[in-house]
């Protein structure tokens, strides 16, 4: 096969993975925008939510954009390698380099503004709890949305069961949602048996437990991008020397 053929196979394999990843991310982005029952719909339904949270509602568009870019990168890489097109390989290299720089810049921004994220979550939590105390058990949309969220994530409220204290549901029944109790029947879910963790602490715990996996995946993607750039530029040079 030779070194040149091996590099072409590597390039095709790398970009096949990138292309499939892009298709998957694009599909998720479309699903997020179409699915009215997603967590984004939940955030959108919170009255007087912090203005910064409006940016999260655009995550579907971000996923669609990322998926589309990955599809283009995968296409350019595969076709450039198979057709031995220097133009496609150079364009592939430039796009991957821009994406890599953007990822590094994004990581730096996240580290710098991490304290602000805590403040934003605290403001969001305040508004969410106010929303629960005002509408849970009275507004059918809010009640159904929270029930679905708690059933799916196996959690209770935003912080814990006290979020429901003073809500129309709790005032009327003097009880808490069944999702807040371990295997309890509805009539026995009170402040002594409501021990289920809140949705936010559970989500934070899930992130903390998988931090190493997330970092490993991020480093793996970065390494793949660097390797893809090296291979594409090597092919670019080899094809150029063959044509001279």
C-alpha positions as CSV (number, residue, x, y, z in Angstrom):
1,X,0.0,0.0,0.0
2,X,2.8,2.4,0.8
3,X,3.0,5.4,3.1
4,X,0.8,7.5,0.7
5,X,-1.9,4.9,0.6
6,X,-1.9,4.4,4.3
7,X,-2.3,8.2,4.9
8,X,-5.2,8.2,2.5
9,X,-6.9,5.4,4.4
10,X,-6.3,7.2,7.7
11,X,-7.7,10.4,6.3
12,X,-10.8,8.6,5.0
13,X,-11.3,6.8,8.4
14,X,-10.9,10.0,10.4
15,X,-13.3,11.9,8.3
16,X,-15.8,9.1,8.2
17,X,-16.0,9.3,12.0
18,X,-16.3,13.1,11.8
19,X,-19.0,12.9,9.1
20,X,-21.1,10.4,11.2
21,X,-20.6,12.5,14.3
22,X,-21.8,15.6,12.5
23,X,-24.9,13.8,11.3
24,X,-25.7,12.6,14.8
25,X,-25.2,16.2,16.3
26,X,-27.3,17.7,13.5
27,X,-30.1,15.2,14.3
28,X,-29.9,16.0,18.0
29,X,-30.1,19.8,17.2
30,X,-33.1,19.3,15.0
31,X,-34.8,17.1,17.7
32,X,-34.1,19.8,20.4
33,X,-35.8,22.5,18.2
34,X,-38.7,20.3,17.3
35,X,-39.3,18.6,20.7
36,X,-41.6,21.0,22.7
37,X,-41.3,18.8,25.8
38,X,-37.5,19.1,26.1
39,X,-35.6,20.8,28.8
40,X,-35.4,23.9,26.7
41,X,-39.2,24.1,26.7
42,X,-39.0,23.9,30.4
43,X,-36.6,26.8,30.6
44,X,-38.7,28.8,28.2
45,X,-41.8,28.3,30.4
46,X,-40.1,29.9,33.5
47,X,-41.6,33.3,34.1
48,X,-39.1,36.1,34.7
49,X,-36.1,33.8,34.1
50,X,-32.7,35.6,34.0
51,X,-32.1,37.2,30.7
52,X,-28.9,35.3,30.3
53,X,-30.9,32.0,30.1
54,X,-32.3,33.1,26.7
55,X,-29.0,32.2,25.2
56,X,-29.5,28.6,26.3
57,X,-32.7,28.4,24.2
58,X,-30.4,28.8,21.2
59,X,-28.5,25.6,21.9
60,X,-30.5,23.8,19.2
61,X,-29.3,26.2,16.6
62,X,-25.7,25.8,17.9
63,X,-26.0,22.0,17.6
64,X,-27.3,22.3,14.1
65,X,-24.5,24.6,13.1
66,X,-21.8,22.4,14.7
67,X,-23.4,19.3,13.0
68,X,-23.4,21.0,9.6
69,X,-19.8,22.1,10.0
70,X,-18.7,18.6,10.9
71,X,-20.6,17.2,7.9
72,X,-18.7,19.7,5.6
73,X,-15.4,18.9,7.2
74,X,-16.0,15.1,6.9
75,X,-17.0,15.5,3.2
76,X,-14.0,17.7,2.3
77,X,-11.6,15.3,4.1
78,X,-12.9,12.1,2.5
79,X,-13.2,13.6,-1.0
80,X,-9.9,15.4,-0.8
81,X,-8.1,12.2,0.2
82,X,-9.8,9.9,-2.4
83,X,-9.7,12.4,-5.3
84,X,-6.2,13.7,-4.2
85,X,-7.6,17.2,-4.4
86,X,-5.1,19.7,-2.9
87,X,-7.8,22.4,-2.8
88,X,-10.1,20.2,-0.7
89,X,-7.3,19.2,1.6
90,X,-6.2,22.8,2.1
91,X,-9.8,23.9,2.8
92,X,-10.2,21.0,5.2
93,X,-7.0,22.0,7.0
94,X,-8.1,25.6,7.4
95,X,-11.6,24.7,8.7
96,X,-10.3,22.2,11.2
97,X,-7.7,24.8,12.3
98,X,-10.3,27.4,12.8
99,X,-12.5,25.0,14.8
100,X,-9.6,23.9,16.9
101,X,-8.7,27.6,17.7
102,X,-12.4,28.3,18.5
103,X,-12.5,25.3,20.9
104,X,-9.4,26.4,22.7
105,X,-10.8,30.0,23.0
106,X,-14.1,28.5,24.3
107,X,-12.3,26.5,26.9
108,X,-10.4,29.6,28.1
109,X,-13.7,31.6,28.3
110,X,-15.4,28.9,30.3
111,X,-12.6,28.8,32.8
112,X,-12.5,32.6,33.1
113,X,-16.2,33.1,33.5
114,X,-16.9,29.9,35.5
115,X,-17.8,32.0,38.7
116,X,-20.5,33.8,36.7
117,X,-22.1,30.5,35.8
118,X,-22.6,29.9,39.6
119,X,-24.4,33.3,39.9
120,X,-26.5,32.6,36.9
121,X,-27.6,29.2,38.2
122,X,-28.4,30.8,41.6
123,X,-30.6,33.4,39.9
124,X,-32.3,30.7,37.8
125,X,-32.9,28.5,40.9
126,X,-34.6,31.5,42.7
127,X,-37.0,32.0,39.7
128,X,-37.7,28.3,39.3
129,X,-38.6,27.9,43.0
130,X,-40.9,30.9,42.7
131,X,-42.5,29.4,39.7
132,X,-43.1,26.1,41.5
133,X,-44.6,27.8,44.6
134,X,-46.9,29.9,42.4
135,X,-48.1,27.4,39.8
136,X,-47.5,23.8,40.7
137,X,-50.8,22.1,41.3
138,X,-52.7,25.0,39.7
139,X,-51.2,25.6,36.3
140,X,-51.7,22.3,34.4
141,X,-48.8,23.0,31.9
142,X,-46.3,23.7,34.7
143,X,-47.5,20.8,36.8
144,X,-47.3,18.3,33.9
145,X,-43.8,19.6,32.9
146,X,-42.4,19.2,36.4
147,X,-44.0,15.8,36.8
148,X,-42.5,14.6,33.5
149,X,-39.1,16.1,34.4
150,X,-39.1,14.5,37.9
151,X,-40.2,11.1,36.5
152,X,-37.5,11.2,33.8
153,X,-34.6,12.3,36.0
154,X,-35.8,10.6,39.2
155,X,-35.5,13.8,41.2
156,X,-37.6,16.1,43.3
157,X,-38.0,19.8,42.6
158,X,-35.1,22.1,41.7
159,X,-33.2,21.9,45.0
160,X,-35.4,19.5,47.1
161,X,-38.9,18.8,48.3
162,X,-39.1,22.2,50.1
163,X,-39.4,23.9,46.7
164,X,-43.1,22.7,46.8
165,X,-43.8,24.1,50.2
166,X,-46.5,26.8,49.9
167,X,-47.4,25.7,46.3
168,X,-51.1,25.3,45.5
169,X,-50.6,21.5,45.4
170,X,-49.0,21.4,48.9
171,X,-51.5,23.9,50.4
172,X,-54.4,21.8,49.1
173,X,-53.2,18.3,50.0
174,X,-50.7,19.1,52.7
175,X,-48.5,16.6,50.8
176,X,-45.6,16.6,48.4
177,X,-45.4,15.0,44.9
178,X,-45.0,11.3,44.9
179,X,-41.7,11.6,43.0
180,X,-40.2,13.1,46.1
181,X,-40.5,9.9,48.1
182,X,-38.8,6.5,47.7
183,X,-41.5,4.0,46.8
184,X,-44.1,5.8,48.9
185,X,-47.8,5.7,48.1
186,X,-49.2,9.1,47.3
187,X,-51.0,9.6,50.6
188,X,-47.8,9.1,52.6
189,X,-45.4,11.5,50.8
190,X,-44.9,14.2,53.5
191,X,-42.0,16.2,54.8
192,X,-40.6,13.2,56.8
193,X,-40.6,10.8,53.9
194,X,-39.6,13.2,51.0
195,X,-36.0,12.3,50.7
196,X,-35.4,12.2,46.9
197,X,-32.6,14.5,45.7
198,X,-33.4,17.7,43.8
199,X,-33.0,17.8,40.0
200,X,-30.2,20.4,40.1
201,X,-28.0,18.6,42.7
202,X,-28.5,15.4,40.9
203,X,-27.5,16.9,37.5
204,X,-24.5,18.5,39.2
205,X,-23.5,15.2,40.8
206,X,-23.8,13.5,37.4
207,X,-21.5,16.1,35.8
208,X,-19.0,15.8,38.7
209,X,-18.9,12.0,38.5
210,X,-18.2,12.1,34.8
211,X,-15.7,15.0,34.7
212,X,-12.8,12.7,33.9
213,X,-14.8,11.1,31.0
214,X,-15.7,14.6,29.7
215,X,-12.1,15.8,29.8
216,X,-10.9,12.6,28.2
217,X,-13.4,12.9,25.4
218,X,-12.4,16.6,24.9
219,X,-8.7,15.7,24.8
220,X,-9.4,12.8,22.4
221,X,-11.3,15.1,20.0
222,X,-8.4,17.7,20.2
223,X,-5.9,15.0,19.5
224,X,-8.0,13.7,16.6
225,X,-8.2,17.2,15.1
226,X,-4.4,17.7,15.4
227,X,-3.7,14.3,13.8
228,X,-6.2,15.0,11.0
229,X,-4.5,18.4,10.3
230,X,-1.1,16.7,10.2
231,X,-2.3,14.0,7.8
232,X,-4.1,16.4,5.5
233,X,-1.1,18.7,5.2
234,X,1.2,15.7,4.6
235,X,-1.1,14.5,1.8
236,X,-1.3,18.1,0.5
237,X,2.5,18.2,0.2
238,X,2.9,14.7,-1.2
239,X,0.3,15.4,-3.9
240,X,2.0,18.7,-4.7
241,X,5.4,17.0,-5.1
242,X,3.9,14.3,-7.4
243,X,2.3,16.9,-9.7
244,X,5.6,18.9,-10.0
